């Protein structure tokens, strides 16, 4: 699967031999510059790869301007003094050639592995009057090579780009003219395959606005043209004001599905814009560090007014880059906050917070929902912006409410009363799951051998929304686990044999939720083995697990329970920064749901759910 990079984001390179690909709607020139420690082209003009010129070691010669390129790179063959390789795109000259990148559809740069597999992609968006742009850079950090999406444009074209890397202006103009002297490669006769769709994302430090179109949508192709082609405007148009956000502005067959997809689009937009901000700040810090190192490397320039001026200039450039990144971040966050204010009141009960007015008109549904809300997600750069954390139903993974330690803050801590908060959080999650299923669609079993969750689950127990309480102690634990294990086995055999009608007539066909309070109290080795079996095999046949546990309490089982912990989705009864996404590797702060102080919404929902489940209704 191809990872989509955003401006400033970096990714480790697992190979030393690779290819950089380019896909565009118009012919573009491709070039590369080897950069040394001081930020200058290594060896002057000899460190620059341009069409028709002998390339530096480790690089293939770029071809003439064309809509597609493949440039082979051997990182192991690059000169040892090279710390970075900048790959740039430039507009060719000639009749009919576009005058600026802003008149073109965004070109796409691909990272290709040794076998040609696509490992990463980067759409170079946010360009306007630029005629040359550093698309990506390969750089060495602590002995390992990485790729970073840059997207830094130059209105002065290739000469300005090369001058910024230490080439004198006259040589830079000559090299640019030599590169332009090569003919443009003609477009292929047959239409080439469309590039992979680029997920819509928020603005990056170079400008633009958040695109609220869901990433799964594909833009409509103009008549007779490439689906990503954009006609060149007759004159530069003033920037349009951001469109007012609309609830349900995403793809989907129903409003529920559109809202679900829109929330996920907001999550991805926030992840992208924060990744772009962090990458831009990292880029500014790296640049300042290189410039200050260049001052210190020369003994003649370490002291004096010249050194002070160089340090001041480096700091000023750093502050300017960070200020631009902060401005773009603030703009994107403001638009996401505006969208959140529109979307949040429109969410149905399964996706809404407990403070939403939608619960005051609650009626049990006729069908189970597409997904359910477990809490909220946030990032430190946007402390006021919370994105609903949605998971699909039926639950593919069990839930683990950690009653032990929180990972947020310095070291690990165990707040007072965390176990009681964990029990209350489990009761709140069970209440929502019961409320969003149709009457009789979910059966909840509570295993609480020590009785530590009696107060938290008293409302559900008194309303008759829990399965009959099992016998006390280990006997009750064994009884419930045996009954659910037998159900899993029977349904598995019926499904595999195509004999669903052969299930016993008294079998409860509703979804089953097993809530285990204060695990592993009351569990022996046999019960632990059965619980692991239910966690692994149960979700596929309608048996789900909600575990409340402190992992330290189960330390005596050693590595036996490691697969159990890894297979469950860990959430916490207090805000905690521990959920990592595999996309841009952010650590998200999870905020659990809570009922507003003094609100009777929980009693209202429990009462309506209990009435709908009474016999005869």
N, C-alpha and C positions, 0 to 999 in steps of 0.2 A: 504494500500500500504506500502511495506517495505521500510524504508529509508536506504540508503547505507551510512555508515559512512566511513570516511577516517582517517588515523592515526592522532591522536591529537584532533579530533572533539569530542564534547560532546553533550549530549542530556538529557533533563530533564526526570525523571521517574514519570509517573502519578500513579504508583501503589506501594504498599509496599510488595505485594506478587507477585513474578514473577518467570520465569525460564530462565536459560541460556542454550542454545542449541549449540552443536558443530556438524559440518558435515565435514568429511574428507574422503580421499580415502584409508587411512591406519588407523590401530588402534593407537589411541593416549591416553595418560593418562591425566586426568583432575584433577586439584586440586585447592584449594583456600586458601588464607591467610588473616586473619583479621589483620588490621594494625591500630595502635594507633597514637596519636599525634606526637610521636617522629619518626615515620616512621618505627617502629619495629613491629614484630609480637606480637599481643596482647596476653599476658599470655604465651609467649614462644611457645613451641610445642603444647600447648592446643589450640592455635588460628589457627591451620593449619588443613585443611580438606583434607585427603588423602584416597585412596581406602582401605577399611578394617579397618579403625580406627574410633573411635567415633568422630562425627563432632562437631564443636563449636555450641552454640545456634544460631538458625536462619538459619542453613544450613542443607541440606540433605547430606548424605554420598555419595561421588562420587563412581561410579561403576568402575569395572576393565577397563583396556585399551580397547577401542572399537572405531570403525569408527564414531559412533554417540553417543552423550551424552545428557542428560537432567538433569540439576542440579537445584533443587528448592531452592529459597532464600526468606526468610521472613525478610525484612529490619526492621520491627517493633520489631522483637524478637532478633536482634543483640545486643550485650552488648552496653551500652550507651557510653563507652569509645572508641568504634570502630569508626574511621573516614573514613576508606576505606576498601574495600574488593577487593583484587587482585585475579583474576581467571587466571590460567596458564595452558598451554598445555605442555606436555613432550613426548619425543619419548621413547617407551618401549625398553627394552633390549631383546635379544634373537636372534636365528638364522633367517636370512632373514630380520631383522629389519633395517630400514634405519639409516644411521649414522648421518644424519643432515637434518634439515628442508629444505635446499636448494634443496634436491633431491626429494621433494614431491610437488604435486600441493598445492596451498595455501589453508589451512583449513579455514573454515568459521564459525564465531561465530554469533549466533542469539539471540536477545532479544525477549522473548515470554511473552505475557501478561497472566493474570490469566486464560483466556479462551483458551490459546494456540495460540492466534493470533500473527503473526510475526510483531513486531513493528520496528525492526532495524536489520541490518546485517552488518558484518565487515569481509572482506577478509584479512587475516593476510599475506600480501605480503612483499616482500623485504628482506626475510630471506636467509641466506647462510649457515654458519657453525654452527649455533645455534642448541642446542639440547633441550632447554626449552625456553618458551616464555610467558611473561605476555600478554595475549590477550586483555583483557578489565579490567577496574576497575570500581567499583561502589563507589562513594565517596559522602560525605556529605558536602554541601556548604550552609551556612546560613540557616541551619535547613532543607534543601531539599536535596533529593538524586538525583544524576545524574549518567549517564554512560559515560565513555570516552573510545574511541578506542586507545589502547596503542601500542601493537605490539613490545615490547621491549624484545629482545632475549638474551640468555646467552649461550656461548660456553661451560661453565662448567656445564651445565645442572641444575637439580633441586637443588643440593647442593649449587651451586653458587647463584641461585635465593634466596634460603632461607637464606644464609649467608648475602646477601645484605639487608635482612629484620631483622637483629639482631640475628639470630640463630647461635650458635657457630658451627664451621665447623664440629666437630665430630657428634654432634646431627643432623646436616643437612645431613651428609652422611648416618647416620643410618635411618633417616626418608625416604630418597630417596630409600635406599635399601629395606625397608619394603614395600614401594609402588610398587617397581618393582617385589616383590615376588608374587604378585597376577597374576593369569593366564590372558592371553589376551583373551577377548571375541571373539568368532569366527565370521567371516563374515556371514551375513544372506544368506540363500540358494537362495532366490529370489533376483533379482537385485532391489536395492532400487531406489526410484525416484531421478531424477537428482535434484541437488540444483538449486535455482533460479539463472539465469545468473547474474554475477557480472559486473556492468558497468566498462568499461576500464577507468583508471584514470592515473594521472601523478605520478611521483615518490614521495615518502614521505621521511622524514628525514633520514631513514635508507639506502637510495640509490635506484638505478634503474633509468629508463628513462621513458619519457612520451610514452604511448601507443596510437598511433594516430588512432587505429581501432575504428570505431564508436561504442558507447555503445550498440546500438541495435543489433550489430552482435553477433552471437553465434559461439564459436569456433568449428571447425570440430572435430568430434570424431575419435580417432584412431581406426583402425580395431580391433574389438573384445574387446575394452576397454572402460573405463568410459570416457565420453566426456571431463572431466576436468583432467584426469590422465596425468601425465608427467613422462616418463621413467627416471630412475635414470642415470645420466651420469657416464661414466666409470671413469672419472677424472675431477676435477674442471676445467672448461673452462675459459679462460680469458674473461673479460667483452667485449661484442661486441660494436663496435662504433654505435652510433645512426643512424638509416636508414635515408637517405635523404628524406625529406617530398615531397609528390606528390599531386598536386591539383586534387581534385575529389576522394581522397582515402577514400571513405565511401560507405555505401550501398545506393542503389537507382536504379530506372529504367532508369533515364536519367542523363546526366551530371549536369543539373540544380538541380535535387533532390540530387545528390551526393554532390555537392558543398554546398547546403543548410544544409545537414546533417553534413558535415565536419565542417562548421562554428559553428553549435551547439555543435559538439564534442570539438572544441577549447574552446568554452565558458565553457563547463563542466570541461575540463582539467584545465583551469585557476582557476575556482572556487575551484576545489579539491586541487590543489597544494598550493593555498593561505590559504585554510582552514587547510591543513596539517602544513604549516609554523606557522600560528597563534596558532594552537593547541600545537605544539611543544614548542613554546615560553611560552605559558601559563603553560604547564607542567613543564618547567624549572623554571619558577617563583614560582610555587606552591612548587616545591621540595626545592628550596633555602629558601623559607619562612618557611617550616617545619623544615629544618635543623637549621636555625637561631633561631627559637622558641625553639628548643630542647636545644640549648646552653643557652638561657636566662632562661629557666624553672628551671635549676639547679643552685641554688645560689652559689654553690662551683665552677662553671665553667664560671661564668659571666665575670670575670676579669682575667687578667694574660695572659701569653704567650699562654696557651692552648686555651683560648677563641679566641685570635687573630688568631691562626692557624686554628681553626675550621671555623671561619668566612671567612678566606682567601680561605680555601678549598671549602666551599660552593659557594663562588663567582666564583672560577675557574671552578667548575663543571657546574655552570650556563652558564658561557661564552662559555665553550666547547659545551654544548648542543645547544646554540643559534647559534654558528658558524656552526655547522653541519647542522642545519635547514636552515640557510642562504645559505650555499653551495648547498644544494639540491634545494632550491627555485631558485637560480641563474641558475642552470643547466636546470631546467624545463622551466624557462622563456626564456632562450636562444633558446631552441628547439621550443617553441611555437612561438617565434619571427621569427625563420627560416621558420616555416610553414606558418605564416602570410604573409611573403614576397613572398611565392610561390602561395598562394591561392588568395590574393587580386587582382593581375593582371588578374586572370582567371575568375573573377566573371562577370556574365552577367549584363546588365544595371539595372535590377530591384534590384540587390544586390550590385552593385558597388557604390563607392563614386563618387562625382561629379568631382574629379580630375583624375579619371580613363580615359585612352585613349579610352576605349570601347565606350564612348559617341561620339567621333569624327566620328565614323562610324555608328552612330545610324540609325536604320530603325524601323518604327513602327512594333510591333510584330503581329503575326496572332492569338496568343492565350494569354490569361492572364497568368502571371507567378504564380509559386507556393507560393512565398512570396515576400515581399518588405522590403527594408532597411529604417529604420527610423532615424538611427544615429549610434553612436558607444558607446560601454561600456568599462569601465576600472576600475581598482582597485588601491589604493594608493601604494601597493607593486610593481606594474608594471606600472609606469606612462607613459612609452613609448609604451606599448602594448595596442592596441585598437581592440576589437572584434566587428564585425558588429552586430547591433541589428536588428534582422529579425522578422517580424510578418507575419503570414499566411494571404493569400487572399482567399476569400473575408474577410474583416475585421470583426472579431467577436465582437469587442468592438470599440466604438467610441474613437477618440483622443481628448485630451484636452491640448492645448498649453497654459501654465500658463503665463499670462501677468502681474502677480502680484508680487509674492515674490519668492526668491530662498532660499532653505533650506541649501545650502552649506555654510561652514564657521561658525563663531561665531554668533549665533542668526539668525534672518531673515533679509534680506536686499532687497531693491528694487533699482537695478541699474538704472541710468538715461537712458532714451530711450528704456526701456524694452518693452513698448507697440508697438513701431514701429518695434523692432526686432521680436516680436511675430507675427505681421502681415506678415513680410517678410518670417518668417519660415513657416507660413501657406501656403503662395503662393508657396514656394519651395516644400513642401510636395504635394500640389495639382498638381504641374507640373509633379512631378515624377509619381504620380498615373495615370495621363492622359497619360504620355509617355509609361508606361509599359502595358497599356491596348490596345487591338486592336482598330483600328479606329471605333468610334461609340460605343465602349464598356463601356464607362463611361461618364456620364453627370454630370457636376459640377454646382451647384447652389450657388451663393454668396449672403448672407444676410449681408449688411453693411449699416444699417440705418443712421449712423452718417457720413459715408464716410471716416472713419479713415484708411481704407485699400485700398483706391483708388490708391495710388502710388504703393503699393506692388503688386496689381493684375492688374496693367495697361497692362503689357505685355500679360497676358492671355486674358484680355478683348479685346485688339486691334487685337489679332490673331483670335478672334472668337471662343475661346475654352471654354467660359462660356455660360451658358444658358442665354436667354434674361433677362436683368436687370428688377427686379420688380419695382412696384411703390415706390416712396420715402416714408420713415417713417413707421409708424405702419401698414398702409394699405398694403404695400408691404410685410412686414413680415407675416401678416395674410394670404395673398394670397398664398405665397410659402408653408407655413406650411400646409394650407388646401389641396393644390394640392398633396403634398407628403403623407399626412395622408390618403387621399382618395386612393392613389396608394397602400399604405400598406394594407388597408382594402380589396381592390379588389383582390390583389395577394394572401392574406391570404385565402379569401373565395374560390378562384379558386384552390389553392393547397389542402385545406382541402376537397373540394368537388370533387377533381379529374377532374376538368373542366378547365384546363389551356387554351384550345382552345376557351373558352367562354370570354376571356378578350376583352375589347373594342379594335377595330382595331387601334385607334390612340394612344394607351398607349405606352409610351416609355419603351421598355423592357431592355434597358441598365441598368447597375449598376448606382445608383444615389449617389452622394456625396454632402451633404449639408455643406457648409462652413459658419459658423456664426462668424462674426467679431465683436469684442467688445460687447459680451453678458454681461448683459441683456438690453443694450440700444435698445429702440424701441419695447420691449416686454411687453405685459400686462399679466395678470394672465392666460387668455385663451391661449395665445401664449406659455407661459412657460409650461402649462400642455401638449400642443401638442408636444413641443420639448421633454419633458420627454417620451412621448409615442413613438416618433420616435427613441429615443435613446434605448428604451427597445425592441421594436418590429421590428424596421426597419432592422437591420442587417440580420435577418433570411430571408428576402424577398428582399434583394438588395438595401436597403436605409441606407447609412452610414453617420456618423456625424464627422465633424472636427470643434471643438469649440475653439475659441480664447477668453479667459476671465480672468479677475481678480476676484477671489472668493469674495474678500471684496466688490466689486461692487454689488454683489447679496446677501449681508448679510441681506438685508431687508426681503428676503423670508424665512429666518430662516431655520429650519430643513426640509422644503419642498423640497429643492434641494439637500439634503445630498445623497439620492439614485443616483441622477444624477452624482455628483462628484465621488462617489464610483464606478459607472459603467463605467467610462471613464478611458482610459490609459493616465496618466499625463506625459507630456514631457515638456521640457523647451527650450526657444530660446537661452540660454547660458548654458555652462557646469554646471551641478549641480549634487550633490551626494545625490540622493533621491530614486533610484529604488532598492527595496529590493526583493531578490528572496526567495521563501519559502523553498529552498533546503538546503543550508548551511547558510542562513540568512546574506549574505553579503549585504552591501550597495554599489551599483554600481554607478559610475559617468557616467551620460548620457551626451554625446557630440552631439549636433545637427549637421545636415549636413550643409555644406556651399560651395559656389562656389568659387574657387580660384580667388584671386584678379587679375583683368585684363583679365580673361578668357571669351570667347564668347560662352562657351558651352551651357549656358541656352538659348541664342537666337537661336543657332543651333537646339536644341531639340524642342523648341517651334515652330520654323518654320517648321521643318519636321513633327511634329504632326499636325499642322494646314493644311499643304498641303495634308496629307493623309486623312483628314476629309472633303475635299471639295467635292461637289456633282460630281458624275461621276467617282470618283476614288475609 
